[in-house]
Amino acid sequence: MFLEKRPEKLIDKKGLRTDGRKPDELRPIKFEVGVLGNADGSARVQQGKTIILAAVYGPREVHPRHLALPDRAVLRCRYHMAPFSVSRRKSPAPSRREMELSKVIREALEPAIFLERYPRTSIDLFIEVLQADGGTRCASISVASLALADAGIPMRDLVAACAAGKVDGKLVVDLNDVEDKYGEADVPIAMMVGLNAVTLLQMDGMLDPKEFRTALNMAVEGCRQIYEMQKEALKEKYALIREELEK
Ligand code: UDP
């Protein structure tokens, strides 16, 4: 991984971060739903400088057929970073990290989907990171859950994801790339906010138990805010369709 030079300070004298945010402030986030004509469902997110597209096909017949399950649909997920998404060209071939993230993202979404309603089918999810500036697993989960909803796939709830962590000894939410690389810890979580159920919890780095609890609460609050934005983005799509129909 290409490491840019570490900024002298990750938190300045005023307590602000490298991008001017307060410790508990999310990056500006914009979700759009139904952005691709050829997928069954799609969504796009811009979270600070991170930009990700998600496309969903299905439920549809599984190929190869032996992968089909008799009692539920299989969710297949491919997380991929475009070669131009990071400052040093990334090989387009799937890396170990991308394989791991594909699995992590799939497992964070599976509990939300009524897979048992579609036996012998597959739901295929493609995630393309167009620009990466940290936090791509969380942004991928949030945007993928919108693409699944856009495809009309019945779900228990939307899944919202957000990380909290520690940089220069200070707990912060929604880490960007330099904070992720040079910070002391990163705790990404995903949750079905309406059901108060966590579907992903990871931790990289070191935190004491008190710091961990505070970071977890900060990430949960981040998920709550993202969940509201997700619902707004879904409603916006239908408001636009309504406007078109009423013309
Ligand atoms: N990254 C990079 N090159 C790579 C992979 C990752 O520059 O080949 C950067 C990218 O900005 C990414 C960040 O490192 O968002 C952190 O990656 P990590 O594996 O922690 O996952 P993420 O925080 O994106 O979920």
Residues whose N, C-alpha, C, O or C-beta is under 5 A from the ligand:
A	BS01	UDP	M1 F2 V86 K90 A132 D133 G134 G135 T136 R137 C138 D177 D180
